Amino acid sequence: MPDLNSRLKILVAPLNWGLGHATRCIPIIKELINQNVEVLLASDGRSYELLKSEFPQLKLYKLTPYDVIYASESMIFNIAAQLPKILIAIYKEHKSFSKIIHAEKIDGIISDNRFGCYHNDVYSVYLTHQLNIKIPLKPVEMFTRLVNRKIIDRFDECWIPDYPGKGNISGELSKPNKISNSKFIGTLSRFEFKEVQKKYDVLALLSGPEPQRSIFEKLVFEQLKKLPLKSAIIQGKTEVNEKIVKDNIEIFSHLKESELNDVILSSDVIIARSGYSTIMDLIQLKKPALIVPTPGQTEQEYLADKLFKRKLFISQTQRDLDISKALQIIKNYNPGILSEVEVPPLSLTISDYLEDCVKKKSLLKNKL
């Protein structure tokens, strides 16, 4: 890898909107470390705590939280009511982020859906599978997509964690259309498939914004305790570390990557939100699953419906959750690895990115 007489410093900043943005950045962080890059991290909330747990050796900055709450089942209401707060958070985020860039002399940025984490003087990548945001009202959807593209244009590249063609998972969400700086980099999962001994009949993986995460947990618990099965629940609370047993259910607040990898593989069936990162993990580990979209989160509703129709996963709404019914038909659904269109391996994508960081750094140095 070329350099300018110094080790490159790359800042990775995932959004805290559920844990998926942080978890899918883990393979990127590991590859950067593997290529002898000095990696710094930035996030907030539970994503911040997860990164601190997985990478205690790396410097970690706390960013301004967006603090989006899904109180209603209407995405338009949820976002519209909190839009002023979100815009202020993005402004503060960009200001504090710029200070980090200058103080640390950062050479490159990888931002997973953090709108304010870019800098004109530093080679910046925006990681997202949502180039086309789904909103029920067409005029609002068109305006939102336009704003989203304006944001993406601030970055040098847009990485799409998916495959083009038949192997595509995210469907219309990831169609590049007129976004010229976008490219598919293949799916991202922190997990590895291997053979392990069975331990649980059902495992529920919880994540996402409050209060819907807690509402979903209560619904899942009430149904699982009535079934003659050995079950487990991972709460997705990265700020605590505890295990309790209630009835026939083992409840973990949070598990580290290697432990969670084994627990998922040792479970016959998974119950989870239809967040995109979770779906990538389930396909990677070939696990049958009941996926339940967060009410009011149109992206998850779209993915759940699409993958249900392709008979990859069972899908139910939170309002009509029926775990017993899902378990009766789970064998008819196959989440195995999809046929993939070849894309460069992540190692090559990262190598090319680091070269671009060096080029931009060199151009800036020559201008001074």
Summary of the structure (lengths in Angstrom):
residues: 368
radius of gyration: 20.4
end to end distance: 24.0
largest distance: 70.3
contacts: 1221
relative contact order: 0.14
helix: 42%
strand: 17%
